[in-house]
């Protein structure tokens, strides 16, 4: 089975977060989906988005 392009894009979008400090987009690995990540650019903690 192939994943549709929409499903892939949707998954990627869910794993993107914007750093609150420098506004850079961060790609979050699946394993870190529910964890804080550190911004690659400034090191600020970026919490998972709340639903
Ligand atoms: Zn940052």
mmCIF file of the protein (N, C-alpha, C, O) and its ligand, coordinates in Angstrom:
data_MODEL
# 
_entry.id   MODEL 
# 
loop_
_entity.id 
_entity.type 
_entity.pdbx_number_of_molecules 
1 polymer     1 
2 non-polymer 1 
# 
_entity_poly.entity_id                      1 
_entity_poly.type                           'polypeptide(L)' 
_entity_poly.nstd_linkage                   no 
_entity_poly.nstd_monomer                   no 
_entity_poly.pdbx_seq_one_letter_code       
;(UNK)(UNK)(UNK)(UNK)(UNK)(UNK)(UNK)(UNK)(UNK)(UNK)(UNK)(UNK)(UNK)(UNK)(UNK)(UNK)
(UNK)(UNK)(UNK)(UNK)(UNK)(UNK)(UNK)(UNK)(UNK)(UNK)(UNK)(UNK)(UNK)(UNK)(UNK)(UNK)
(UNK)(UNK)(UNK)(UNK)(UNK)(UNK)(UNK)(UNK)(UNK)(UNK)(UNK)(UNK)(UNK)(UNK)(UNK)(UNK)
(UNK)(UNK)(UNK)
;
_entity_poly.pdbx_seq_one_letter_code_can   XXXXXXXXXXXXXXXXXXXXXXXXXXXXXXXXXXXXXXXXXXXXXXXXXXX 
_entity_poly.pdbx_strand_id                 A 
# 
loop_
_entity_poly_seq.entity_id 
_entity_poly_seq.num 
_entity_poly_seq.mon_id 
_entity_poly_seq.hetero 
1 1  UNK n 
1 2  UNK n 
1 3  UNK n 
1 4  UNK n 
1 5  UNK n 
1 6  UNK n 
1 7  UNK n 
1 8  UNK n 
1 9  UNK n 
1 10 UNK n 
1 11 UNK n 
1 12 UNK n 
1 13 UNK n 
1 14 UNK n 
1 15 UNK n 
1 16 UNK n 
1 17 UNK n 
1 18 UNK n 
1 19 UNK n 
1 20 UNK n 
1 21 UNK n 
1 22 UNK n 
1 23 UNK n 
1 24 UNK n 
1 25 UNK n 
1 26 UNK n 
1 27 UNK n 
1 28 UNK n 
1 29 UNK n 
1 30 UNK n 
1 31 UNK n 
1 32 UNK n 
1 33 UNK n 
1 34 UNK n 
1 35 UNK n 
1 36 UNK n 
1 37 UNK n 
1 38 UNK n 
1 39 UNK n 
1 40 UNK n 
1 41 UNK n 
1 42 UNK n 
1 43 UNK n 
1 44 UNK n 
1 45 UNK n 
1 46 UNK n 
1 47 UNK n 
1 48 UNK n 
1 49 UNK n 
1 50 UNK n 
1 51 UNK n 
# 
loop_
_struct_asym.id 
_struct_asym.entity_id 
A 1 
B 2 
# 
loop_
_chem_comp.id 
_chem_comp.type 
_chem_comp.mon_nstd_flag 
UNK 'L-peptide linking' . 
ZN  non-polymer         . 
# 
_pdbx_entity_nonpoly.entity_id   2 
_pdbx_entity_nonpoly.name        ? 
_pdbx_entity_nonpoly.comp_id     ZN 
# 
_pdbx_nonpoly_scheme.asym_id         B 
_pdbx_nonpoly_scheme.entity_id       2 
_pdbx_nonpoly_scheme.mon_id          ZN 
_pdbx_nonpoly_scheme.ndb_seq_num     1 
_pdbx_nonpoly_scheme.pdb_seq_num     101 
_pdbx_nonpoly_scheme.auth_seq_num    101 
_pdbx_nonpoly_scheme.pdb_mon_id      ZN 
_pdbx_nonpoly_scheme.auth_mon_id     ZN 
_pdbx_nonpoly_scheme.pdb_strand_id   A 
_pdbx_nonpoly_scheme.pdb_ins_code    . 
# 
loop_
_atom_site.group_PDB 
_atom_site.id 
_atom_site.type_symbol 
_atom_site.label_atom_id 
_atom_site.label_alt_id 
_atom_site.label_comp_id 
_atom_site.label_asym_id 
_atom_site.label_entity_id 
_atom_site.label_seq_id 
_atom_site.pdbx_PDB_ins_code 
_atom_site.Cartn_x 
_atom_site.Cartn_y 
_atom_site.Cartn_z 
_atom_site.occupancy 
_atom_site.B_iso_or_equiv 
_atom_site.pdbx_formal_charge 
_atom_site.auth_seq_id 
_atom_site.auth_comp_id 
_atom_site.auth_asym_id 
_atom_site.auth_atom_id 
_atom_site.pdbx_PDB_model_num 
ATOM   1   N  N  . UNK A 1 1  ? 0.835  -1.212 0.000  1.00 0.00 ? 1   UNK A N  1 
ATOM   2   C  CA . UNK A 1 1  ? 0.000  0.000  0.000  1.00 0.00 ? 1   UNK A CA 1 
ATOM   3   C  C  . UNK A 1 1  ? 0.866  1.258  0.000  1.00 0.00 ? 1   UNK A C  1 
ATOM   4   O  O  . UNK A 1 1  ? 1.843  1.351  0.743  1.00 0.00 ? 1   UNK A O  1 
ATOM   5   N  N  . UNK A 1 2  ? 0.505  2.204  -0.824 1.00 0.00 ? 2   UNK A N  1 
ATOM   6   C  CA . UNK A 1 2  ? 1.210  3.481  -0.847 1.00 0.00 ? 2   UNK A CA 1 
ATOM   7   C  C  . UNK A 1 2  ? 0.491  4.481  0.050  1.00 0.00 ? 2   UNK A C  1 
ATOM   8   O  O  . UNK A 1 2  ? -0.739 4.508  0.102  1.00 0.00 ? 2   UNK A O  1 
ATOM   9   N  N  . UNK A 1 3  ? 1.252  5.287  0.742  1.00 0.00 ? 3   UNK A N  1 
ATOM   10  C  CA . UNK A 1 3  ? 0.641  6.391  1.461  1.00 0.00 ? 3   UNK A CA 1 
ATOM   11  C  C  . UNK A 1 3  ? 0.363  7.504  0.468  1.00 0.00 ? 3   UNK A C  1 
ATOM   12  O  O  . UNK A 1 3  ? 1.171  7.769  -0.422 1.00 0.00 ? 3   UNK A O  1 
ATOM   13  N  N  . UNK A 1 4  ? -0.755 8.138  0.617  1.00 0.00 ? 4   UNK A N  1 
ATOM   14  C  CA . UNK A 1 4  ? -1.041 9.256  -0.279 1.00 0.00 ? 4   UNK A CA 1 
ATOM   15  C  C  . UNK A 1 4  ? -0.141 10.430 0.077  1.00 0.00 ? 4   UNK A C  1 
ATOM   16  O  O  . UNK A 1 4  ? 0.363  10.540 1.194  1.00 0.00 ? 4   UNK A O  1 
ATOM   17  N  N  . UNK A 1 5  ? 0.044  11.301 -0.904 1.00 0.00 ? 5   UNK A N  1 
ATOM   18  C  CA . UNK A 1 5  ? 0.878  12.480 -0.665 1.00 0.00 ? 5   UNK A CA 1 
ATOM   19  C  C  . UNK A 1 5  ? 0.291  13.328 0.462  1.00 0.00 ? 5   UNK A C  1 
ATOM   20  O  O  . UNK A 1 5  ? 1.022  13.870 1.290  1.00 0.00 ? 5   UNK A O  1 
ATOM   21  N  N  . UNK A 1 6  ? -1.026 13.433 0.480  1.00 0.00 ? 6   UNK A N  1 
ATOM   22  C  CA . UNK A 1 6  ? -1.676 14.217 1.524  1.00 0.00 ? 6   UNK A CA 1 
ATOM   23  C  C  . UNK A 1 6  ? -1.370 13.685 2.912  1.00 0.00 ? 6   UNK A C  1 
ATOM   24  O  O  . UNK A 1 6  ? -1.148 14.454 3.847  1.00 0.00 ? 6   UNK A O  1 
ATOM   25  N  N  . UNK A 1 7  ? -1.359 12.367 3.039  1.00 0.00 ? 7   UNK A N  1 
ATOM   26  C  CA . UNK A 1 7  ? -1.068 11.773 4.342  1.00 0.00 ? 7   UNK A CA 1 
ATOM   27  C  C  . UNK A 1 7  ? 0.361  12.070 4.769  1.00 0.00 ? 7   UNK A C  1 
ATOM   28  O  O  . UNK A 1 7  ? 0.630  12.325 5.942  1.00 0.00 ? 7   UNK A O  1 
ATOM   29  N  N  . UNK A 1 8  ? 1.270  12.036 3.807  1.00 0.00 ? 8   UNK A N  1 
ATOM   30  C  CA . UNK A 1 8  ? 2.669  12.306 4.125  1.00 0.00 ? 8   UNK A CA 1 
ATOM   31  C  C  . UNK A 1 8  ? 2.843  13.762 4.537  1.00 0.00 ? 8   UNK A C  1 
ATOM   32  O  O  . UNK A 1 8  ? 3.488  14.065 5.541  1.00 0.00 ? 8   UNK A O  1 
ATOM   33  N  N  . UNK A 1 9  ? 2.262  14.651 3.749  1.00 0.00 ? 9   UNK A N  1 
ATOM   34  C  CA . UNK A 1 9  ? 2.380  16.078 4.062  1.00 0.00 ? 9   UNK A CA 1 
ATOM   35  C  C  . UNK A 1 9  ? 1.739  16.377 5.411  1.00 0.00 ? 9   UNK A C  1 
ATOM   36  O  O  . UNK A 1 9  ? 2.297  17.115 6.223  1.00 0.00 ? 9   UNK A O  1 
ATOM   37  N  N  . UNK A 1 10 ? 0.575  15.805 5.644  1.00 0.00 ? 10  UNK A N  1 
ATOM   38  C  CA . UNK A 1 10 ? -0.096 16.024 6.913  1.00 0.00 ? 10  UNK A CA 1 
ATOM   39  C  C  . UNK A 1 10 ? 0.755  15.567 8.082  1.00 0.00 ? 10  UNK A C  1 
ATOM   40  O  O  . UNK A 1 10 ? 0.810  16.230 9.118  1.00 0.00 ? 10  UNK A O  1 
ATOM   41  N  N  . UNK A 1 11 ? 1.405  14.458 7.916  1.00 0.00 ? 11  UNK A N  1 
ATOM   42  C  CA . UNK A 1 11 ? 2.257  13.946 8.992  1.00 0.00 ? 11  UNK A CA 1 
ATOM   43  C  C  . UNK A 1 11 ? 3.438  14.880 9.229  1.00 0.00 ? 11  UNK A C  1 
ATOM   44  O  O  . UNK A 1 11 ? 3.809  15.152 10.371 1.00 0.00 ? 11  UNK A O  1 
ATOM   45  N  N  . UNK A 1 12 ? 4.018  15.361 8.148  1.00 0.00 ? 12  UNK A N  1 
ATOM   46  C  CA . UNK A 1 12 ? 5.153  16.276 8.293  1.00 0.00 ? 12  UNK A CA 1 
ATOM   47  C  C  . UNK A 1 12 ? 4.721  17.564 8.977  1.00 0.00 ? 12  UNK A C  1 
ATOM   48  O  O  . UNK A 1 12 ? 5.442  18.097 9.821  1.00 0.00 ? 12  UNK A O  1 
ATOM   49  N  N  . UNK A 1 13 ? 3.557  18.057 8.618  1.00 0.00 ? 13  UNK A N  1 
ATOM   50  C  CA . UNK A 1 13 ? 3.086  19.305 9.213  1.00 0.00 ? 13  UNK A CA 1 
ATOM   51  C  C  . UNK A 1 13 ? 2.869  19.141 10.708 1.00 0.00 ? 13  UNK A C  1 
ATOM   52  O  O  . UNK A 1 13 ? 3.139  20.055 11.487 1.00 0.00 ? 13  UNK A O  1 
ATOM   53  N  N  . UNK A 1 14 ? 2.385  17.980 11.100 1.00 0.00 ? 14  UNK A N  1 
ATOM   54  C  CA . UNK A 1 14 ? 2.161  17.750 12.529 1.00 0.00 ? 14  UNK A CA 1 
ATOM   55  C  C  . UNK A 1 14 ? 3.459  17.718 13.313 1.00 0.00 ? 14  UNK A C  1 
ATOM   56  O  O  . UNK A 1 14 ? 3.478  17.958 14.520 1.00 0.00 ? 14  UNK A O  1 
ATOM   57  N  N  . UNK A 1 15 ? 4.536  17.422 12.616 1.00 0.00 ? 15  UNK A N  1 
ATOM   58  C  CA . UNK A 1 15 ? 5.816  17.304 13.305 1.00 0.00 ? 15  UNK A CA 1 
ATOM   59  C  C  . UNK A 1 15 ? 6.644  18.575 13.187 1.00 0.00 ? 15  UNK A C  1 
ATOM   60  O  O  . UNK A 1 15 ? 7.845  18.582 13.457 1.00 0.00 ? 15  UNK A O  1 
ATOM   61  N  N  . UNK A 1 16 ? 5.988  19.634 12.783 1.00 0.00 ? 16  UNK A N  1 
ATOM   62  C  CA . UNK A 1 16 ? 6.705  20.903 12.713 1.00 0.00 ? 16  UNK A CA 1 
ATOM   63  C  C  . UNK A 1 16 ? 6.280  21.776 13.866 1.00 0.00 ? 16  UNK A C  1 
ATOM   64  O  O  . UNK A 1 16 ? 5.098  21.861 14.200 1.00 0.00 ? 16  UNK A O  1 
ATOM   65  N  N  . UNK A 1 17 ? 7.248  22.418 14.468 1.00 0.00 ? 17  UNK A N  1 
ATOM   66  C  CA . UNK A 1 17 ? 6.926  23.396 15.509 1.00 0.00 ? 17  UNK A CA 1 
ATOM   67  C  C  . UNK A 1 17 ? 7.721  24.658 15.247 1.00 0.00 ? 17  UNK A C  1 
ATOM   68  O  O  . UNK A 1 17 ? 8.823  24.612 14.699 1.00 0.00 ? 17  UNK A O  1 
ATOM   69  N  N  . UNK A 1 18 ? 7.164  25.765 15.636 1.00 0.00 ? 18  UNK A N  1 
ATOM   70  C  CA . UNK A 1 18 ? 7.865  27.029 15.467 1.00 0.00 ? 18  UNK A CA 1 
ATOM   71  C  C  . UNK A 1 18 ? 8.418  27.461 16.815 1.00 0.00 ? 18  UNK A C  1 
ATOM   72  O  O  . UNK A 1 18 ? 7.698  27.514 17.813 1.00 0.00 ? 18  UNK A O  1 
ATOM   73  N  N  . UNK A 1 19 ? 9.690  27.764 16.825 1.00 0.00 ? 19  UNK A N  1 
ATOM   74  C  CA . UNK A 1 19 ? 10.337 28.222 18.054 1.00 0.00 ? 19  UNK A CA 1 
ATOM   75  C  C  . UNK A 1 19 ? 9.708  29.536 18.497 1.00 0.00 ? 19  UNK A C  1 
ATOM   76  O  O  . UNK A 1 19 ? 9.588  30.460 17.693 1.00 0.00 ? 19  UNK A O  1 
ATOM   77  N  N  . UNK A 1 20 ? 9.297  29.639 19.789 1.00 0.00 ? 20  UNK A N  1 
ATOM   78  C  CA . UNK A 1 20 ? 8.664  30.873 20.257 1.00 0.00 ? 20  UNK A CA 1 
ATOM   79  C  C  . UNK A 1 20 ? 9.641  32.034 20.317 1.00 0.00 ? 20  UNK A C  1 
ATOM   80  O  O  . UNK A 1 20 ? 9.221  33.191 20.334 1.00 0.00 ? 20  UNK A O  1 
ATOM   81  N  N  . UNK A 1 21 ? 10.923 31.750 20.348 1.00 0.00 ? 21  UNK A N  1 
ATOM   82  C  CA . UNK A 1 21 ? 11.911 32.824 20.499 1.00 0.00 ? 21  UNK A CA 1 
ATOM   83  C  C  . UNK A 1 21 ? 12.408 33.345 19.153 1.00 0.00 ? 21  UNK A C  1 
ATOM   84  O  O  . UNK A 1 21 ? 12.359 34.546 18.887 1.00 0.00 ? 21  UNK A O  1 
ATOM   85  N  N  . UNK A 1 22 ? 12.891 32.422 18.299 1.00 0.00 ? 22  UNK A N  1 
ATOM   86  C  CA . UNK A 1 22 ? 13.494 32.886 17.046 1.00 0.00 ? 22  UNK A CA 1 
ATOM   87  C  C  . UNK A 1 22 ? 12.600 32.613 15.842 1.00 0.00 ? 22  UNK A C  1 
ATOM   88  O  O  . UNK A 1 22 ? 12.942 32.963 14.713 1.00 0.00 ? 22  UNK A O  1 
ATOM   89  N  N  . UNK A 1 23 ? 11.455 31.987 16.088 1.00 0.00 ? 23  UNK A N  1 
ATOM   90  C  CA . UNK A 1 23 ? 10.453 31.754 15.033 1.00 0.00 ? 23  UNK A CA 1 
ATOM   91  C  C  . UNK A 1 23 ? 10.922 30.819 13.930 1.00 0.00 ? 23  UNK A C  1 
ATOM   92  O  O  . UNK A 1 23 ? 10.329 30.781 12.852 1.00 0.00 ? 23  UNK A O  1 
ATOM   93  N  N  . UNK A 1 24 ? 11.979 30.066 14.192 1.00 0.00 ? 24  UNK A N  1 
ATOM   94  C  CA . UNK A 1 24 ? 12.435 29.093 13.203 1.00 0.00 ? 24  UNK A CA 1 
ATOM   95  C  C  . UNK A 1 24 ? 11.592 27.835 13.323 1.00 0.00 ? 24  UNK A C  1 
ATOM   96  O  O  . UNK A 1 24 ? 11.210 27.422 14.418 1.00 0.00 ? 24  UNK A O  1 
ATOM   97  N  N  . UNK A 1 25 ? 11.313 27.240 12.177 1.00 0.00 ? 25  UNK A N  1 
ATOM   98  C  CA . UNK A 1 25 ? 10.555 25.997 12.197 1.00 0.00 ? 25  UNK A CA 1 
ATOM   99  C  C  . UNK A 1 25 ? 11.471 24.842 12.552 1.00 0.00 ? 25  UNK A C  1 
ATOM   100 O  O  . UNK A 1 25 ? 12.592 24.740 12.053 1.00 0.00 ? 25  UNK A O  1 
ATOM   101 N  N  . UNK A 1 26 ? 10.984 23.991 13.407 1.00 0.00 ? 26  UNK A N  1 
ATOM   102 C  CA . UNK A 1 26 ? 11.734 22.822 13.837 1.00 0.00 ? 26  UNK A CA 1 
ATOM   103 C  C  . UNK A 1 26 ? 11.027 21.576 13.343 1.00 0.00 ? 26  UNK A C  1 
ATOM   104 O  O  . UNK A 1 26 ? 9.806  21.468 13.448 1.00 0.00 ? 26  UNK A O  1 
ATOM   105 N  N  . UNK A 1 27 ? 11.770 20.656 12.818 1.00 0.00 ? 27  UNK A N  1 
ATOM   106 C  CA . UNK A 1 27 ? 11.194 19.367 12.461 1.00 0.00 ? 27  UNK A CA 1 
ATOM   107 C  C  . UNK A 1 27 ? 11.376 18.448 13.656 1.00 0.00 ? 27  UNK A C  1 
ATOM   108 O  O  . UNK A 1 27 ? 12.492 18.234 14.130 1.00 0.00 ? 27  UNK A O  1 
ATOM   109 N  N  . UNK A 1 28 ? 10.262 17.908 14.137 1.00 0.00 ? 28  UNK A N  1 
ATOM   110 C  CA . UNK A 1 28 ? 10.299 17.087 15.345 1.00 0.00 ? 28  UNK A CA 1 
ATOM   111 C  C  . UNK A 1 28 ? 10.285 15.614 14.949 1.00 0.00 ? 28  UNK A C  1 
ATOM   112 O  O  . UNK A 1 28 ? 9.391  15.186 14.220 1.00 0.00 ? 28  UNK A O  1 
ATOM   113 N  N  . UNK A 1 29 ? 11.243 14.842 15.409 1.00 0.00 ? 29  UNK A N  1 
ATOM   114 C  CA . UNK A 1 29 ? 11.195 13.404 15.130 1.00 0.00 ? 29  UNK A CA 1 
ATOM   115 C  C  . UNK A 1 29 ? 9.970  12.767 15.779 1.00 0.00 ? 29  UNK A C  1 
ATOM   116 O  O  . UNK A 1 29 ? 9.500  13.206 16.828 1.00 0.00 ? 29  UNK A O  1 
ATOM   117 N  N  . UNK A 1 30 ? 9.474  11.734 15.135 1.00 0.00 ? 30  UNK A N  1 
ATOM   118 C  CA . UNK A 1 30 ? 8.274  11.056 15.652 1.00 0.00 ? 30  UNK A CA 1 
ATOM   119 C  C  . UNK A 1 30 ? 8.409  10.688 17.115 1.00 0.00 ? 30  UNK A C  1 
ATOM   120 O  O  . UNK A 1 30 ? 7.453  10.804 17.882 1.00 0.00 ? 30  UNK A O  1 
ATOM   121 N  N  . UNK A 1 31 ? 9.593  10.243 17.501 1.00 0.00 ? 31  UNK A N  1 
ATOM   122 C  CA . UNK A 1 31 ? 9.815  9.793  18.876 1.00 0.00 ? 31  UNK A CA 1 
ATOM   123 C  C  . UNK A 1 31 ? 9.642  10.928 19.877 1.00 0.00 ? 31  UNK A C  1 
ATOM   124 O  O  . UNK A 1 31 ? 9.390  10.689 21.057 1.00 0.00 ? 31  UNK A O  1 
ATOM   125 N  N  . UNK A 1 32 ? 9.778  12.165 19.403 1.00 0.00 ? 32  UNK A N  1 
ATOM   126 C  CA . UNK A 1 32 ? 9.695  13.337 20.303 1.00 0.00 ? 32  UNK A CA 1 
ATOM   127 C  C  . UNK A 1 32 ? 8.369  14.060 20.177 1.00 0.00 ? 32  UNK A C  1 
ATOM   128 O  O  . UNK A 1 32 ? 8.212  15.187 20.648 1.00 0.00 ? 32  UNK A O  1 
ATOM   129 N  N  . UNK A 1 33 ? 7.426  13.406 19.543 1.00 0.00 ? 33  UNK A N  1 
ATOM   130 C  CA . UNK A 1 33 ? 6.160  14.043 19.227 1.00 0.00 ? 33  UNK A CA 1 
ATOM   131 C  C  . UNK A 1 33 ? 5.490  14.661 20.461 1.00 0.00 ? 33  UNK A C  1 
ATOM   132 O  O  . UNK A 1 33 ? 4.881  15.727 20.375 1.00 0.00 ? 33  UNK A O  1 
ATOM   133 N  N  . UNK A 1 34 ? 5.607  13.996 21.584 1.00 0.00 ? 34  UNK A N  1 
ATOM   134 C  CA . UNK A 1 34 ? 4.919  14.475 22.785 1.00 0.00 ? 34  UNK A CA 1 
ATOM   135 C  C  . UNK A 1 34 ? 5.877  15.079 23.796 1.00 0.00 ? 34  UNK A C  1 
ATOM   136 O  O  . UNK A 1 34 ? 5.494  15.340 24.937 1.00 0.00 ? 34  UNK A O  1 
ATOM   137 N  N  . UNK A 1 35 ? 7.108  15.303 23.392 1.00 0.00 ? 35  UNK A N  1 
ATOM   138 C  CA . UNK A 1 35 ? 8.107  15.837 24.320 1.00 0.00 ? 35  UNK A CA 1 
ATOM   139 C  C  . UNK A 1 35 ? 8.543  17.233 23.907 1.00 0.00 ? 35  UNK A C  1 
ATOM   140 O  O  . UNK A 1 35 ? 8.357  17.653 22.765 1.00 0.00 ? 35  UNK A O  1 
ATOM   141 N  N  . UNK A 1 36 ? 9.125  17.937 24.863 1.00 0.00 ? 36  UNK A N  1 
ATOM   142 C  CA . UNK A 1 36 ? 9.764  19.202 24.524 1.00 0.00 ? 36  UNK A CA 1 
ATOM   143 C  C  . UNK A 1 36 ? 10.973 18.919 23.644 1.00 0.00 ? 36  UNK A C  1 
ATOM   144 O  O  . UNK A 1 36 ? 11.655 17.908 23.813 1.00 0.00 ? 36  UNK A O  1 
ATOM   145 N  N  . UNK A 1 37 ? 11.227 19.806 22.720 1.00 0.00 ? 37  UNK A N  1 
ATOM   146 C  CA . UNK A 1 37 ? 12.461 19.707 21.946 1.00 0.00 ? 37  UNK A CA 1 
ATOM   147 C  C  . UNK A 1 37 ? 13.228 21.013 22.119 1.00 0.00 ? 37  UNK A C  1 
ATOM   148 O  O  . UNK A 1 37 ? 12.656 22.034 22.501 1.00 0.00 ? 37  UNK A O  1 
ATOM   149 N  N  . UNK A 1 38 ? 14.505 20.971 21.841 1.00 0.00 ? 38  UNK A N  1 
ATOM   150 C  CA . UNK A 1 38 ? 15.296 22.185 21.901 1.00 0.00 ? 38  UNK A CA 1 
ATOM   151 C  C  . UNK A 1 38 ? 15.475 22.739 20.500 1.00 0.00 ? 38  UNK A C  1 
ATOM   152 O  O  . UNK A 1 38 ? 15.785 22.001 19.565 1.00 0.00 ? 38  UNK A O  1 
ATOM   153 N  N  . UNK A 1 39 ? 15.280 24.026 20.365 1.00 0.00 ? 39  UNK A N  1 
ATOM   154 C  CA . UNK A 1 39 ? 15.443 24.689 19.071 1.00 0.00 ? 39  UNK A CA 1 
ATOM   155 C  C  . UNK A 1 39 ? 16.866 24.511 18.578 1.00 0.00 ? 39  UNK A C  1 
ATOM   156 O  O  . UNK A 1 39 ? 17.831 24.686 19.322 1.00 0.00 ? 39  UNK A O  1 
ATOM   157 N  N  . UNK A 1 40 ? 16.971 24.161 17.312 1.00 0.00 ? 40  UNK A N  1 
ATOM   158 C  CA . UNK A 1 40 ? 18.300 23.944 16.730 1.00 0.00 ? 40  UNK A CA 1 
ATOM   159 C  C  . UNK A 1 40 ? 19.086 25.236 16.636 1.00 0.00 ? 40  UNK A C  1 
ATOM   160 O  O  . UNK A 1 40 ? 20.317 25.226 16.626 1.00 0.00 ? 40  UNK A O  1 
ATOM   161 N  N  . UNK A 1 41 ? 18.376 26.337 16.567 1.00 0.00 ? 41  UNK A N  1 
ATOM   162 C  CA . UNK A 1 41 ? 19.043 27.614 16.312 1.00 0.00 ? 41  UNK A CA 1 
ATOM   163 C  C  . UNK A 1 41 ? 19.439 28.332 17.602 1.00 0.00 ? 41  UNK A C  1 
ATOM   164 O  O  . UNK A 1 41 ? 20.543 28.866 17.696 1.00 0.00 ? 41  UNK A O  1 
ATOM   165 N  N  . UNK A 1 42 ? 18.539 28.349 18.607 1.00 0.00 ? 42  UNK A N  1 
ATOM   166 C  CA . UNK A 1 42 ? 18.814 29.138 19.806 1.00 0.00 ? 42  UNK A CA 1 
ATOM   167 C  C  . UNK A 1 42 ? 18.762 28.305 21.080 1.00 0.00 ? 42  UNK A C  1 
ATOM   168 O  O  . UNK A 1 42 ? 19.104 28.810 22.150 1.00 0.00 ? 42  UNK A O  1 
ATOM   169 N  N  . UNK A 1 43 ? 18.343 27.040 20.997 1.00 0.00 ? 43  UNK A N  1 
ATOM   170 C  CA . UNK A 1 43 ? 18.359 26.167 22.164 1.00 0.00 ? 43  UNK A CA 1 
ATOM   171 C  C  . UNK A 1 43 ? 17.159 26.312 23.077 1.00 0.00 ? 43  UNK A C  1 
ATOM   172 O  O  . UNK A 1 43 ? 17.084 25.649 24.111 1.00 0.00 ? 43  UNK A O  1 
ATOM   173 N  N  . UNK A 1 44 ? 16.225 27.166 22.711 1.00 0.00 ? 44  UNK A N  1 
ATOM   174 C  CA . UNK A 1 44 ? 15.013 27.344 23.519 1.00 0.00 ? 44  UNK A CA 1 
ATOM   175 C  C  . UNK A 1 44 ? 14.167 26.085 23.488 1.00 0.00 ? 44  UNK A C  1 
ATOM   176 O  O  . UNK A 1 44 ? 14.077 25.412 22.462 1.00 0.00 ? 44  UNK A O  1 
ATOM   177 N  N  . UNK A 1 45 ? 13.555 25.773 24.607 1.00 0.00 ? 45  UNK A N  1 
ATOM   178 C  CA . UNK A 1 45 ? 12.649 24.621 24.649 1.00 0.00 ? 45  UNK A CA 1 
ATOM   179 C  C  . UNK A 1 45 ? 11.373 24.942 23.881 1.00 0.00 ? 45  UNK A C  1 
ATOM   180 O  O  . UNK A 1 45 ? 10.751 25.985 24.085 1.00 0.00 ? 45  UNK A O  1 
ATOM   181 N  N  . UNK A 1 46 ? 11.004 24.043 23.013 1.00 0.00 ? 46  UNK A N  1 
ATOM   182 C  CA . UNK A 1 46 ? 9.769  24.217 22.244 1.00 0.00 ? 46  UNK A CA 1 
ATOM   183 C  C  . UNK A 1 46 ? 8.809  23.118 22.676 1.00 0.00 ? 46  UNK A C  1 
ATOM   184 O  O  . UNK A 1 46 ? 9.022  21.954 22.337 1.00 0.00 ? 46  UNK A O  1 
ATOM   185 N  N  . UNK A 1 47 ? 7.755  23.460 23.416 1.00 0.00 ? 47  UNK A N  1 
ATOM   186 C  CA . UNK A 1 47 ? 6.824  22.440 23.905 1.00 0.00 ? 47  UNK A CA 1 
ATOM   187 C  C  . UNK A 1 47 ? 5.937  21.927 22.787 1.00 0.00 ? 47  UNK A C  1 
ATOM   188 O  O  . UNK A 1 47 ? 5.757  22.606 21.777 1.00 0.00 ? 47  UNK A O  1 
ATOM   189 N  N  . UNK A 1 48 ? 5.384  20.741 22.956 1.00 0.00 ? 48  UNK A N  1 
ATOM   190 C  CA . UNK A 1 48 ? 4.459  20.224 21.947 1.00 0.00 ? 48  UNK A CA 1 
ATOM   191 C  C  . UNK A 1 48 ? 3.206  21.090 21.902 1.00 0.00 ? 48  UNK A C  1 
ATOM   192 O  O  . UNK A 1 48 ? 2.782  21.629 22.925 1.00 0.00 ? 48  UNK A O  1 
ATOM   193 N  N  . UNK A 1 49 ? 2.622  21.223 20.736 1.00 0.00 ? 49  UNK A N  1 
ATOM   194 C  CA . UNK A 1 49 ? 1.408  22.036 20.620 1.00 0.00 ? 49  UNK A CA 1 
ATOM   195 C  C  . UNK A 1 49 ? 0.261  21.426 21.412 1.00 0.00 ? 49  UNK A C  1 
ATOM   196 O  O  . UNK A 1 49 ? 0.118  20.204 21.461 1.00 0.00 ? 49  UNK A O  1 
ATOM   197 N  N  . UNK A 1 50 ? -0.553 22.266 22.031 1.00 0.00 ? 50  UNK A N  1 
ATOM   198 C  CA . UNK A 1 50 ? -1.691 21.768 22.804 1.00 0.00 ? 50  UNK A CA 1 
ATOM   199 C  C  . UNK A 1 50 ? -2.915 21.728 21.926 1.00 0.00 ? 50  UNK A C  1 
ATOM   200 O  O  . UNK A 1 50 ? -3.131 22.600 21.084 1.00 0.00 ? 50  UNK A O  1 
ATOM   201 N  N  . UNK A 1 51 ? -3.717 20.691 22.139 1.00 0.00 ? 51  UNK A N  1 
ATOM   202 C  CA . UNK A 1 51 ? -4.893 20.544 21.298 1.00 0.00 ? 51  UNK A CA 1 
ATOM   203 C  C  . UNK A 1 51 ? -6.135 20.995 22.048 1.00 0.00 ? 51  UNK A C  1 
ATOM   204 O  O  . UNK A 1 51 ? -7.237 20.947 21.503 1.00 0.00 ? 51  UNK A O  1 
HETATM 205 ZN ZN . ZN  B 2 .  ? 14.888 29.211 18.411 1.00 0.00 ? 101 ZN  A ZN 1 
# 
